[in-house]
Amino acid sequence: MVEKSHTTGLWPSLYQPFQNMGTRLSEWLAPAAEASKSEDAYTIALELPGVDEKDIDLSVDNGVVTVKGEKKMSREEKSDSWYFSERQYGSFSRSFRMPPDADESGVDADLKDGVLTITVPKAAPESETSKKVEIKRG
């Protein structure tokens, strides 16, 4: 006898389009980011228009840079014959894993014109000095 599972049939197929909706929604709300590197540092730029610096939390832990915050924006316009009101609220979080040569102790951040720029310096390479060892007979 073949038993029909609750995971097959009509109901699961109806829910299929909504299965990953939470992930898609969080990606849509997350600020756009751009990462780059130079000879001496890594740079991450996040678009945070309308977000005040006091509403941003930047942390570095075990090679991961995390930016969390809350967007609170409202706009209201009115005239004799019309009224317009727009509000946007929501929290966001973005995390970036740093390469092994990133120096977590030197992280710097700057918020200007709605763009948060995070600079993570590269650690100085360990010197590869070799030493000639004399072999003695004995």
ZADRENVO-463367 format. One record per residue: residue in one letter; x, y, z of N, C-alpha, C, O in turn. Coordinates in Angstrom, 3 decimals, decimal comma, always signed. Layout:
% residues N
+------+----------+----------+----------+----------+----------+----------+----------+----------+----------+----------+----------+----------+
: code :       nu :       nv :       nw :      cau :      cav :      caw :       cu :       cv :       cw :       ou :       ov :       ow :
+------+----------+----------+----------+----------+----------+----------+----------+----------+----------+----------+----------+----------+
:    A :        X :        Y :        Z :        X :        Y :        Z :        X :        Y :        Z :        X :        Y :        Z :
...
+------+----------+----------+----------+----------+----------+----------+----------+----------+----------+----------+----------+----------+
***
This chain:
% residues 138
+------+----------+----------+----------+----------+----------+----------+----------+----------+----------+----------+----------+----------+
: code :       nu :       nv :       nw :      cau :      cav :      caw :       cu :       cv :       cw :       ou :       ov :       ow :
+------+----------+----------+----------+----------+----------+----------+----------+----------+----------+----------+----------+----------+
:    M :   +0,841 :   -1,173 :   +0,000 :   +0,000 :   +0,000 :   +0,000 :   +0,894 :   +1,247 :   +0,000 :   +1,893 :   +1,286 :   +0,717 :
:    V :   +0,548 :   +2,256 :   -0,788 :   +1,286 :   +3,504 :   -0,877 :   +0,535 :   +4,569 :   -0,083 :   -0,652 :   +4,811 :   -0,301 :
:    E :   +1,238 :   +5,181 :   +0,821 :   +0,623 :   +6,207 :   +1,659 :   +1,032 :   +7,571 :   +1,136 :   +2,201 :   +7,807 :   +0,831 :
:    K :   +0,073 :   +8,454 :   +1,037 :   +0,352 :   +9,787 :   +0,546 :   +0,858 :  +10,643 :   +1,712 :   +0,203 :  +10,733 :   +2,751 :
:    S :   +1,989 :  +11,249 :   +1,541 :   +2,599 :  +12,067 :   +2,581 :   +1,933 :  +13,440 :   +2,627 :   +1,380 :  +13,910 :   +1,633 :
:    H :   +1,997 :  +14,072 :   +3,792 :   +1,451 :  +15,413 :   +3,912 :   +2,315 :  +16,444 :   +3,188 :   +1,918 :  +17,601 :   +3,043 :
:    T :   +3,495 :  +16,024 :   +2,734 :   +4,380 :  +16,947 :   +2,028 :   +4,175 :  +16,897 :   +0,522 :   +4,856 :  +17,610 :   -0,214 :
:    T :   +3,271 :  +16,089 :   +0,063 :   +2,977 :  +16,037 :   -1,364 :   +1,519 :  +16,394 :   -1,564 :   +0,750 :  +16,436 :   -0,604 :
:    G :   +1,142 :  +16,643 :   -2,772 :   -0,251 :  +16,925 :   -3,054 :   -0,502 :  +18,399 :   -3,290 :   +0,420 :  +19,159 :   -3,588 :
:    L :   -1,759 :  +18,799 :   -3,153 :   -2,186 :  +20,147 :   -3,492 :   -1,676 :  +21,211 :   -2,521 :   -1,148 :  +22,230 :   -2,965 :
:    W :   -1,817 :  +21,005 :   -1,208 :   -1,476 :  +22,043 :   -0,240 :   -0,022 :  +22,499 :   -0,311 :   +0,221 :  +23,705 :   -0,370 :
:    P :   +0,957 :  +21,591 :   -0,308 :   +2,351 :  +22,081 :   -0,389 :   +2,635 :  +22,867 :   -1,659 :   +3,423 :  +23,813 :   -1,636 :
:    S :   +2,005 :  +22,490 :   -2,764 :   +2,256 :  +23,226 :   -4,002 :   +1,686 :  +24,639 :   -3,933 :   +2,189 :  +25,531 :   -4,616 :
:    L :   +0,648 :  +24,866 :   -3,127 :   +0,101 :  +26,206 :   -2,960 :   +1,042 :  +27,083 :   -2,143 :   +1,133 :  +28,289 :   -2,376 :
:    Y :   +1,743 :  +26,479 :   -1,184 :   +2,659 :  +27,227 :   -0,329 :   +4,047 :  +27,416 :   -0,938 :   +4,829 :  +28,223 :   -0,434 :
:    Q :   +4,363 :  +26,707 :   -1,983 :   +5,697 :  +26,724 :   -2,593 :   +6,196 :  +28,140 :   -2,917 :   +7,339 :  +28,460 :   -2,589 :
:    P :   +5,377 :  +29,001 :   -3,551 :   +5,896 :  +30,339 :   -3,880 :   +6,250 :  +31,179 :   -2,650 :   +7,067 :  +32,094 :   -2,743 :
:    F :   +5,642 :  +30,875 :   -1,498 :   +5,871 :  +31,669 :   -0,296 :   +6,965 :  +31,092 :   +0,600 :   +7,293 :  +31,679 :   +1,631 :
:    Q :   +7,530 :  +29,950 :   +0,217 :   +8,482 :  +29,236 :   +1,061 :   +9,702 :  +30,080 :   +1,434 :  +10,133 :  +30,057 :   +2,587 :
:    N :  +10,254 :  +30,809 :   +0,496 :  +11,456 :  +31,599 :   +0,759 :  +11,180 :  +33,095 :   +0,813 :  +12,090 :  +33,906 :   +0,639 :
:    M :   +9,932 :  +33,456 :   +1,051 :   +9,562 :  +34,865 :   +1,030 :  +10,292 :  +35,669 :   +2,109 :  +10,685 :  +36,808 :   +1,854 :
:    G :  +10,483 :  +35,112 :   +3,299 :  +11,183 :  +35,827 :   +4,366 :  +12,600 :  +36,181 :   +3,975 :  +13,064 :  +37,289 :   +4,243 :
:    T :  +13,296 :  +35,238 :   +3,336 :  +14,663 :  +35,494 :   +2,895 :  +14,686 :  +36,573 :   +1,827 :  +15,524 :  +37,473 :   +1,867 :
:    R :  +13,773 :  +36,485 :   +0,879 :  +13,721 :  +37,488 :   -0,189 :  +13,391 :  +38,871 :   +0,360 :  +13,957 :  +39,870 :   -0,085 :
:    L :  +12,481 :  +38,932 :   +1,324 :  +12,097 :  +40,205 :   +1,912 :  +13,269 :  +40,830 :   +2,668 :  +13,503 :  +42,034 :   +2,558 :
:    S :  +14,007 :  +40,023 :   +3,435 :  +15,150 :  +40,560 :   +4,180 :  +16,253 :  +41,032 :   +3,234 :  +16,929 :  +42,020 :   +3,520 :
:    E :  +16,443 :  +40,333 :   +2,107 :  +17,436 :  +40,775 :   +1,133 :  +17,008 :  +42,080 :   +0,477 :  +17,846 :  +42,924 :   +0,159 :
:    W :  +15,697 :  +42,246 :   +0,275 :  +15,181 :  +43,451 :   -0,344 :  +15,339 :  +44,644 :   +0,588 :  +15,620 :  +45,750 :   +0,127 :
:    L :  +15,162 :  +44,440 :   +1,897 :  +15,279 :  +45,517 :   +2,870 :  +16,730 :  +45,828 :   +3,241 :  +17,017 :  +46,924 :   +3,721 :
:    A :  +17,645 :  +44,882 :   +3,025 :  +19,052 :  +45,086 :   +3,388 :  +19,662 :  +46,171 :   +2,500 :  +19,370 :  +46,235 :   +1,306 :
:    P :  +20,500 :  +47,016 :   +3,077 :  +21,111 :  +48,078 :   +2,275 :  +22,075 :  +47,512 :   +1,229 :  +22,751 :  +46,508 :   +1,454 :
:    A :  +22,114 :  +48,181 :   +0,097 :  +23,040 :  +47,784 :   -0,962 :  +24,464 :  +48,016 :   -0,478 :  +24,741 :  +48,989 :   +0,222 :
:    A :  +25,363 :  +47,115 :   -0,856 :  +26,749 :  +47,209 :   -0,404 :  +27,702 :  +46,963 :   -1,556 :  +27,372 :  +46,318 :   -2,552 :
:    E :  +28,899 :  +47,503 :   -1,380 :  +29,962 :  +47,320 :   -2,362 :  +31,258 :  +47,090 :   -1,591 :  +31,589 :  +47,864 :   -0,693 :
:    A :  +31,985 :  +46,047 :   -1,927 :  +33,244 :  +45,737 :   -1,246 :  +34,388 :  +45,783 :   -2,254 :  +34,248 :  +45,365 :   -3,403 :
:    S :  +35,517 :  +46,302 :   -1,794 :  +36,691 :  +46,365 :   -2,650 :  +37,946 :  +46,239 :   -1,791 :  +37,887 :  +46,287 :   -0,563 :
:    K :  +39,074 :  +46,078 :   -2,466 :  +40,346 :  +46,007 :   -1,742 :  +41,392 :  +46,809 :   -2,480 :  +41,328 :  +46,995 :   -3,695 :
:    S :  +42,354 :  +47,279 :   -1,714 :  +43,509 :  +47,974 :   -2,273 :  +44,744 :  +47,271 :   -1,733 :  +44,640 :  +46,216 :   -1,108 :
:    E :  +45,900 :  +47,848 :   -1,971 :  +47,131 :  +47,210 :   -1,502 :  +47,219 :  +47,148 :   +0,015 :  +47,817 :  +46,228 :   +0,575 :
:    D :  +46,607 :  +48,154 :   +0,691 :  +46,779 :  +48,218 :   +2,140 :  +45,491 :  +48,113 :   +2,957 :  +45,549 :  +48,147 :   +4,186 :
:    A :  +44,314 :  +47,984 :   +2,300 :  +43,071 :  +47,930 :   +3,073 :  +41,925 :  +47,307 :   +2,286 :  +41,975 :  +47,192 :   +1,061 :
:    Y :  +40,886 :  +46,908 :   +3,025 :  +39,620 :  +46,458 :   +2,463 :  +38,597 :  +47,550 :   +2,752 :  +38,619 :  +48,154 :   +3,824 :
:    T :  +37,709 :  +47,803 :   +1,807 :  +36,707 :  +48,849 :   +1,975 :  +35,327 :  +48,283 :   +1,682 :  +35,127 :  +47,567 :   +0,700 :
:    I :  +34,374 :  +48,617 :   +2,555 :  +32,977 :  +48,231 :   +2,370 :  +32,163 :  +49,523 :   +2,401 :  +32,288 :  +50,318 :   +3,332 :
:    A :  +31,340 :  +49,728 :   +1,395 :  +30,474 :  +50,906 :   +1,342 :  +29,028 :  +50,432 :   +1,333 :  +28,645 :  +49,602 :   +0,508 :
:    L :  +28,228 :  +50,958 :   +2,251 :  +26,805 :  +50,608 :   +2,338 :  +25,958 :  +51,856 :   +2,116 :  +26,265 :  +52,928 :   +2,638 :
:    E :  +24,898 :  +51,707 :   +1,340 :  +23,973 :  +52,807 :   +1,105 :  +22,968 :  +52,855 :   +2,244 :  +22,170 :  +51,933 :   +2,414 :
:    L :  +23,005 :  +53,929 :   +3,024 :  +22,097 :  +54,092 :   +4,161 :  +21,448 :  +55,479 :   +4,145 :  +21,587 :  +56,235 :   +5,106 :
:    P :  +20,740 :  +55,819 :   +3,063 :  +20,138 :  +57,155 :   +3,009 :  +19,073 :  +57,326 :   +4,089 :  +18,232 :  +56,453 :   +4,301 :
:    G :  +19,130 :  +58,456 :   +4,757 :  +18,146 :  +58,761 :   +5,779 :  +18,384 :  +58,103 :   +7,124 :  +17,579 :  +58,273 :   +8,040 :
:    V :  +19,483 :  +57,348 :   +7,268 :  +19,779 :  +56,679 :   +8,533 :  +20,783 :  +57,533 :   +9,300 :  +21,836 :  +57,897 :   +8,776 :
:    D :  +20,444 :  +57,845 :  +10,538 :  +21,312 :  +58,649 :  +11,387 :  +22,403 :  +57,761 :  +11,987 :  +22,163 :  +56,581 :  +12,244 :
:    E :  +23,586 :  +58,310 :  +12,212 :  +24,699 :  +57,510 :  +12,731 :  +24,400 :  +56,913 :  +14,106 :  +24,948 :  +55,866 :  +14,450 :
:    K :  +23,544 :  +57,556 :  +14,895 :  +23,190 :  +56,997 :  +16,207 :  +22,300 :  +55,754 :  +16,083 :  +22,133 :  +55,013 :  +17,052 :
:    D :  +21,737 :  +55,527 :  +14,909 :  +20,890 :  +54,356 :  +14,675 :  +21,657 :  +53,213 :  +14,017 :  +21,052 :  +52,229 :  +13,592 :
:    I :  +22,982 :  +53,330 :  +13,929 :  +23,824 :  +52,306 :  +13,294 :  +24,727 :  +51,682 :  +14,347 :  +25,344 :  +52,384 :  +15,148 :
:    D :  +24,797 :  +50,353 :  +14,337 :  +25,686 :  +49,614 :  +15,231 :  +26,675 :  +48,843 :  +14,366 :  +26,278 :  +47,974 :  +13,589 :
:    L :  +27,944 :  +49,155 :  +14,496 :  +29,008 :  +48,502 :  +13,735 :  +29,864 :  +47,696 :  +14,697 :  +30,357 :  +48,227 :  +15,693 :
:    S :  +30,042 :  +46,396 :  +14,396 :  +30,869 :  +45,562 :  +15,271 :  +31,751 :  +44,646 :  +14,433 :  +31,442 :  +44,330 :  +13,284 :
:    V :  +32,861 :  +44,229 :  +15,043 :  +33,795 :  +43,295 :  +14,420 :  +34,028 :  +42,178 :  +15,416 :  +34,418 :  +42,426 :  +16,557 :
:    D :  +33,788 :  +40,935 :  +14,982 :  +33,948 :  +39,798 :  +15,882 :  +34,385 :  +38,580 :  +15,087 :  +33,700 :  +38,165 :  +14,152 :
:    N :  +35,523 :  +38,007 :  +15,457 :  +36,049 :  +36,798 :  +14,811 :  +36,111 :  +36,905 :  +13,291 :  +35,715 :  +35,980 :  +12,582 :
:    G :  +36,599 :  +38,017 :  +12,801 :  +36,768 :  +38,192 :  +11,367 :  +35,499 :  +38,524 :  +10,606 :  +35,484 :  +38,445 :   +9,378 :
:    V :  +34,432 :  +38,892 :  +11,303 :  +33,169 :  +39,245 :  +10,645 :  +32,792 :  +40,670 :  +11,028 :  +32,670 :  +40,994 :  +12,210 :
:    V :  +32,607 :  +41,517 :  +10,021 :  +32,145 :  +42,886 :  +10,230 :  +30,628 :  +42,861 :  +10,078 :  +30,109 :  +42,409 :   +9,057 :
:    T :  +29,915 :  +43,350 :  +11,100 :  +28,451 :  +43,359 :  +11,073 :  +27,943 :  +44,778 :  +11,251 :  +28,365 :  +45,501 :  +12,153 :
:    V :  +27,029 :  +45,160 :  +10,371 :  +26,392 :  +46,468 :  +10,443 :  +24,910 :  +46,226 :  +10,683 :  +24,238 :  +45,576 :   +9,882 :
:    K :  +24,405 :  +46,758 :  +11,795 :  +22,988 :  +46,661 :  +12,122 :  +22,455 :  +48,067 :  +12,306 :  +23,192 :  +48,983 :  +12,671 :
:    G :  +21,188 :  +48,226 :  +12,055 :  +20,619 :  +49,548 :  +12,260 :  +19,129 :  +49,560 :  +12,060 :  +18,492 :  +48,538 :  +11,803 :
:    E :  +18,597 :  +50,751 :  +12,187 :  +17,168 :  +50,933 :  +12,017 :  +16,930 :  +52,179 :  +11,185 :  +17,490 :  +53,246 :  +11,437 :
:    K :  +16,089 :  +52,006 :  +10,196 :  +15,754 :  +53,121 :   +9,317 :  +14,429 :  +53,713 :   +9,777 :  +13,423 :  +53,012 :   +9,885 :
:    K :  +14,444 :  +55,010 :  +10,043 :  +13,234 :  +55,728 :  +10,447 :  +13,163 :  +56,972 :   +9,580 :  +13,888 :  +57,941 :   +9,806 :
:    M :  +12,305 :  +56,939 :   +8,611 :  +12,222 :  +58,069 :   +7,706 :  +10,760 :  +58,423 :   +7,465 :   +9,938 :  +57,547 :   +7,195 :
:    S :  +10,447 :  +59,687 :   +7,561 :   +9,090 :  +60,120 :   +7,243 :   +9,152 :  +61,450 :   +6,507 :  +10,023 :  +62,288 :   +6,741 :
:    R :   +8,210 :  +61,598 :   +5,631 :   +8,138 :  +62,814 :   +4,822 :   +6,681 :  +63,221 :   +4,711 :   +5,812 :  +62,383 :   +4,465 :
:    E :   +6,418 :  +64,483 :   +4,889 :   +5,047 :  +64,964 :   +4,828 :   +5,020 :  +66,281 :   +4,073 :   +5,792 :  +67,195 :   +4,361 :
:    E :   +4,123 :  +66,362 :   +3,105 :   +3,947 :  +67,591 :   +2,335 :   +2,459 :  +67,859 :   +2,201 :   +1,663 :  +66,932 :   +2,050 :
:    K :   +2,089 :  +69,129 :   +2,257 :   +0,685 :  +69,458 :   +2,060 :   +0,553 :  +70,819 :   +1,408 :   +1,435 :  +71,674 :   +1,480 :
:    S :   -0,573 :  +70,972 :   +0,782 :   -0,907 :  +72,216 :   +0,113 :   -2,393 :  +72,471 :   +0,350 :   -3,033 :  +71,751 :   +1,116 :
:    D :   -2,931 :  +73,471 :   -0,290 :   -4,357 :  +73,757 :   -0,127 :   -5,235 :  +72,631 :   -0,649 :   -6,303 :  +72,360 :   -0,100 :
:    S :   -4,781 :  +71,975 :   -1,712 :   -5,638 :  +70,972 :   -2,354 :   -5,127 :  +69,529 :   -2,266 :   -5,789 :  +68,617 :   -2,761 :
:    W :   -3,968 :  +69,310 :   -1,648 :   -3,448 :  +67,942 :   -1,574 :   -2,615 :  +67,739 :   -0,317 :   -2,162 :  +68,684 :   +0,328 :
:    Y :   -2,434 :  +66,455 :   -0,001 :   -1,653 :  +66,047 :   +1,172 :   -0,873 :  +64,787 :   +0,805 :   -1,435 :  +63,848 :   +0,241 :
:    F :   +0,430 :  +64,767 :   +1,127 :   +1,267 :  +63,602 :   +0,829 :   +2,050 :  +63,234 :   +2,082 :   +2,661 :  +64,096 :   +2,714 :
:    S :   +2,031 :  +61,959 :   +2,437 :   +2,769 :  +61,474 :   +3,601 :   +3,406 :  +60,138 :   +3,242 :   +2,756 :  +59,256 :   +2,681 :
:    E :   +4,680 :  +60,003 :   +3,572 :   +5,400 :  +58,757 :   +3,275 :   +6,272 :  +58,416 :   +4,468 :   +6,962 :  +59,280 :   +5,009 :
:    R :   +6,240 :  +57,143 :   +4,883 :   +7,049 :  +56,693 :   +6,016 :   +7,735 :  +55,375 :   +5,663 :   +7,168 :  +54,516 :   +4,987 :
:    Q :   +8,957 :  +55,247 :   +6,134 :   +9,687 :  +53,991 :   +5,974 :  +10,355 :  +53,666 :   +7,305 :  +11,130 :  +54,463 :   +7,833 :
:    Y :  +10,050 :  +52,500 :   +7,836 :  +10,637 :  +52,044 :   +9,083 :  +11,093 :  +50,606 :   +8,897 :  +10,478 :  +49,849 :   +8,146 :
:    G :  +12,144 :  +50,233 :   +9,561 :  +12,580 :  +48,843 :   +9,508 :  +14,019 :  +48,704 :   +9,953 :  +14,818 :  +49,633 :   +9,837 :
:    S :  +14,333 :  +47,534 :  +10,462 :  +15,708 :  +47,269 :  +10,873 :  +16,406 :  +46,466 :   +9,783 :  +15,768 :  +45,788 :   +8,978 :
:    F :  +17,725 :  +46,560 :   +9,780 :  +18,527 :  +45,854 :   +8,785 :  +19,780 :  +45,322 :   +9,449 :  +20,180 :  +45,777 :  +10,521 :
:    S :  +20,393 :  +44,344 :   +8,786 :  +21,657 :  +43,782 :   +9,255 :  +22,399 :  +43,216 :   +8,057 :  +21,817 :  +42,499 :   +7,243 :
:    R :  +23,671 :  +43,533 :   +7,948 :  +24,537 :  +42,972 :   +6,911 :  +25,830 :  +42,541 :   +7,580 :  +26,356 :  +43,250 :   +8,438 :
:    S :  +26,346 :  +41,379 :   +7,190 :  +27,606 :  +40,867 :   +7,732 :  +28,553 :  +40,539 :   +6,593 :  +28,136 :  +40,091 :   +5,525 :
:    F :  +29,838 :  +40,771 :   +6,838 :  +30,876 :  +40,533 :   +5,843 :  +32,038 :  +39,808 :   +6,506 :  +32,597 :  +40,300 :   +7,486 :
:    R :  +32,405 :  +38,645 :   +5,982 :  +33,551 :  +37,899 :   +6,510 :  +34,815 :  +38,485 :   +5,896 :  +34,927 :  +38,632 :   +4,679 :
:    M :  +35,765 :  +38,816 :   +6,772 :  +37,015 :  +39,412 :   +6,331 :  +38,051 :  +38,335 :   +6,027 :  +38,025 :  +37,262 :   +6,630 :
:    P :  +38,958 :  +38,612 :   +5,099 :  +40,048 :  +37,667 :   +4,811 :  +40,980 :  +37,550 :   +6,015 :  +40,964 :  +38,406 :   +6,900 :
:    P :  +41,781 :  +36,509 :   +6,051 :  +42,676 :  +36,285 :   +7,201 :  +43,679 :  +37,414 :   +7,450 :  +44,127 :  +37,592 :   +8,582 :
:    D :  +44,037 :  +38,176 :   +6,419 :  +45,036 :  +39,232 :   +6,625 :  +44,424 :  +40,579 :   +7,041 :  +45,121 :  +41,593 :   +7,048 :
:    A :  +43,139 :  +40,596 :   +7,383 :  +42,500 :  +41,841 :   +7,833 :  +42,879 :  +42,128 :   +9,281 :  +42,927 :  +41,219 :  +10,110 :
:    D :  +43,146 :  +43,388 :   +9,578 :  +43,509 :  +43,819 :  +10,925 :  +42,260 :  +44,375 :  +11,618 :  +41,895 :  +45,534 :  +11,419 :
:    E :  +41,614 :  +43,543 :  +12,428 :  +40,356 :  +43,919 :  +13,087 :  +40,521 :  +45,103 :  +14,029 :  +39,565 :  +45,843 :  +14,263 :
:    S :  +41,704 :  +45,291 :  +14,566 :  +41,906 :  +46,358 :  +15,551 :  +41,932 :  +47,748 :  +14,919 :  +41,812 :  +48,748 :  +15,627 :
:    G :  +42,086 :  +47,825 :  +13,613 :  +42,197 :  +49,132 :  +12,960 :  +40,984 :  +49,535 :  +12,146 :  +41,096 :  +50,402 :  +11,279 :
:    V :  +39,830 :  +48,936 :  +12,393 :  +38,629 :  +49,238 :  +11,615 :  +38,205 :  +50,685 :  +11,836 :  +38,197 :  +51,180 :  +12,963 :
:    D :  +37,851 :  +51,359 :  +10,735 :  +37,429 :  +52,752 :  +10,782 :  +36,150 :  +52,894 :   +9,957 :  +35,976 :  +52,189 :   +8,963 :
:    A :  +35,255 :  +53,799 :  +10,358 :  +33,997 :  +53,986 :   +9,631 :  +33,685 :  +55,471 :   +9,505 :  +33,993 :  +56,267 :  +10,392 :
:    D :  +33,058 :  +55,827 :   +8,370 :  +32,707 :  +57,211 :   +8,097 :  +31,352 :  +57,234 :   +7,395 :  +31,148 :  +56,517 :   +6,415 :
:    L :  +30,419 :  +58,058 :   +7,894 :  +29,103 :  +58,200 :   +7,286 :  +29,014 :  +59,573 :   +6,645 :  +29,103 :  +60,597 :   +7,322 :
:    K :  +28,837 :  +59,580 :   +5,318 :  +28,780 :  +60,849 :   +4,593 :  +27,789 :  +60,723 :   +3,443 :  +27,867 :  +59,791 :   +2,642 :
:    D :  +26,871 :  +61,655 :   +3,369 :  +25,874 :  +61,709 :   +2,291 :  +25,111 :  +60,399 :   +2,131 :  +24,817 :  +59,990 :   +1,008 :
:    G :  +24,788 :  +59,739 :   +3,238 :  +23,996 :  +58,513 :   +3,185 :  +24,776 :  +57,264 :   +2,829 :  +24,183 :  +56,212 :   +2,591 :
:    V :  +26,094 :  +57,361 :   +2,790 :  +26,935 :  +56,199 :   +2,481 :  +27,875 :  +55,952 :   +3,668 :  +28,655 :  +56,824 :   +4,052 :
:    L :  +27,784 :  +54,754 :   +4,235 :  +28,686 :  +54,352 :   +5,317 :  +29,876 :  +53,645 :   +4,681 :  +29,714 :  +52,632 :   +4,000 :
:    T :  +31,068 :  +54,180 :   +4,904 :  +32,287 :  +53,585 :   +4,357 :  +33,096 :  +53,009 :   +5,507 :  +33,500 :  +53,723 :   +6,425 :
:    I :  +33,324 :  +51,704 :   +5,439 :  +34,088 :  +50,992 :   +6,464 :  +35,428 :  +50,612 :   +5,859 :  +35,487 :  +50,014 :   +4,785 :
:    T :  +36,505 :  +50,963 :   +6,554 :  +37,845 :  +50,640 :   +6,080 :  +38,498 :  +49,695 :   +7,077 :  +38,574 :  +49,987 :   +8,270 :
:    V :  +38,969 :  +48,559 :   +6,573 :  +39,654 :  +47,572 :   +7,400 :  +41,069 :  +47,426 :   +6,837 :  +41,248 :  +46,925 :   +5,728 :
:    P :  +42,078 :  +47,867 :   +7,607 :  +43,447 :  +47,763 :   +7,092 :  +43,913 :  +46,306 :   +7,016 :  +43,448 :  +45,438 :   +7,754 :
:    K :  +44,832 :  +46,082 :   +6,109 :  +45,448 :  +44,753 :   +6,030 :  +46,562 :  +44,684 :   +7,068 :  +47,270 :  +45,664 :   +7,300 :
:    A :  +46,706 :  +43,532 :   +7,680 :  +47,768 :  +43,331 :   +8,663 :  +49,104 :  +43,284 :   +7,928 :  +49,189 :  +42,826 :   +6,789 :
:    A :  +50,129 :  +43,762 :   +8,595 :  +51,466 :  +43,719 :   +8,009 :  +51,884 :  +42,264 :   +7,861 :  +51,707 :  +41,471 :   +8,787 :
:    P :  +52,428 :  +41,910 :   +6,721 :  +52,838 :  +40,516 :   +6,551 :  +53,962 :  +40,156 :   +7,512 :  +54,863 :  +40,947 :   +7,790 :
:    E :  +53,868 :  +38,940 :   +8,000 :  +54,927 :  +38,488 :   +8,903 :  +56,218 :  +38,352 :   +8,109 :  +56,231 :  +37,843 :   +6,988 :
:    S :  +57,285 :  +38,812 :   +8,709 :  +58,552 :  +38,771 :   +7,991 :  +59,020 :  +37,326 :   +7,834 :  +58,961 :  +36,512 :   +8,754 :
:    E :  +59,465 :  +37,070 :   +6,674 :  +59,947 :  +35,719 :   +6,374 :  +61,467 :  +35,746 :   +6,338 :  +62,079 :  +35,647 :   +5,275 :
:    T :  +62,051 :  +35,879 :   +7,490 :  +63,506 :  +35,904 :   +7,546 :  +64,011 :  +34,476 :   +7,721 :  +63,493 :  +33,697 :   +8,521 :
:    S :  +64,991 :  +34,181 :   +6,978 :  +65,592 :  +32,859 :   +7,122 :  +66,955 :  +33,022 :   +7,791 :  +67,607 :  +34,061 :   +7,689 :
:    K :  +67,342 :  +31,997 :   +8,452 :  +68,596 :  +32,041 :   +9,177 :  +69,400 :  +30,807 :   +8,796 :  +68,886 :  +29,689 :   +8,795 :
:    K :  +70,619 :  +31,020 :   +8,484 :  +71,527 :  +29,915 :   +8,148 :  +71,989 :  +29,279 :   +9,444 :  +72,524 :  +29,952 :  +10,325 :
:    V :  +71,781 :  +27,994 :   +9,550 :  +72,180 :  +27,255 :  +10,756 :  +73,434 :  +26,467 :  +10,439 :  +73,483 :  +25,703 :   +9,475 :
:    E :  +74,441 :  +26,666 :  +11,263 :  +75,710 :  +25,971 :  +11,063 :  +75,613 :  +24,574 :  +11,677 :  +75,134 :  +24,407 :  +12,798 :
:    I :  +76,063 :  +23,607 :  +10,946 :  +76,058 :  +22,225 :  +11,431 :  +77,449 :  +21,917 :  +11,981 :  +78,463 :  +22,118 :  +11,314 :
:    K :  +77,461 :  +21,431 :  +13,195 :  +78,734 :  +21,126 :  +13,859 :  +78,993 :  +19,630 :  +13,800 :  +78,065 :  +18,821 :  +13,802 :
:    R :  +80,240 :  +19,287 :  +13,749 :  +80,628 :  +17,871 :  +13,805 :  +80,949 :  +17,534 :  +15,236 :  +81,603 :  +18,302 :  +15,942 :
:    G :  +80,506 :  +16,433 :  +15,637 :  +80,885 :  +16,187 :  +16,986 :  +80,802 :  +14,867 :  +17,470 :  +81,121 :  +14,614 :  +18,632 :
+------+----------+----------+----------+----------+----------+----------+----------+----------+----------+----------+----------+----------+
***
